[in-house]
Amino acid sequence: MQRAALNPYLITAKNISKLPTVLSFHATKSFSTAEGGCVISNDHDLIERVTSNLNFGFINTRETEVPGINGKMGEYNAAIGLAELDSWNEKKALLEQVSDLYHEAAKTRGIQHKLIIAPNVCSSYALFAADNPEEAQVVKSNLEKAGIEFRYWYGNGLHRQKHYYDSAAVSSPVTDHLASTLLGLPVAPDLDSIAVNLICDQLIP
């Protein structure tokens, strides 16, 4: 499989544009520094503003010239990132292998159309899209009984957060559907075929 050709999220020098791309390096991401992230753009002025905003509002001086915070990546997280780079090719290959295991396990069970995995999404994600909330509830119960952790990918939806209870909101049927049917499944570089098959066994209502 030519993953690079199929990956719509591949960032190269050729497709970096003025429109900023924001990357998360959170622990749940394929490339991780545990916390932190970066902004990619070829708009020099934009990157200068971002850098200033994340560095106390400094612009080539120690004088705060614009609103800013201390948003710089700490040395510890940077060290994690450097260590991650040292073994990135190996980790990338392992995550792709896990995706392949999910592909094969889902295919043998006839549920490949319900699984969203790399290269169609980040290689650290494996998502199960139930047809309806009732199916999701059955799969949820199966996973819980098997002791397999999972999450409703979008929680209850932003509009159902307590902070927004009193806010006026339009009908959000797509959000409601995704929130009640999309489940996040385990992904880790060391996930083997036994584990993946056990997980996929629970996805059959």
C-alpha positions, 0 to 999 in steps of 0.5 A: 500500500502506497500510504504516502500517496493515499494520506491526505494529511501528509505535510511536505514543503510543496503543500505548506501554504499561507493557511496555517496548519496546527498540529497537536503533539499530545500523548494520543497523537502518532508523533508525541511530545506528551503535550504541545504542538506547532503551527506550520505556514509559509506566511512569515508575518503570521509565524512571527505573530504566533511566535510572539504571542507564545513568547510573552509578546516579545518581538526580538526584544525583552519588551512585551509589545503585544498580548502574549502568554508563556506558550513555549514548549518546555525542555522536558517535552522537547526532549521527548520529541527528540527521542520520538524522532530517533525512533520515528520510522520504527514507530510509524511502521508499527502504527501502520501495522496496527492499522493493517491488523484492524483492516484485516480483522474488520474485513473478515467480520464484514464490518470494514465499512464501519471502521475508520482507520489509517490512511483515511485518518491519523494512524493513532486513531481507530474509530467505529461508526455504528449505524445508530445509537442502539448499535453503539450501545450494544458495542459499548456494552460488549467492550465494557464486558471484555474490559476494553477501554474506549470512548465516545469520540465526541462526547455528548457534543459541544452544545451539550456541555454544561457551560452551554446549557443556557445558550441558544442553539440551533438544531444539531442533528449531525452532531447528535448522530456522531456523538451517539454513534462514533466510538474510539478504539484502542491504538498503540504501537505494540497492539498485536493481532490477538488484541485487535481481533479481541477488540473487533469481536466486540464490534459485532452487535 
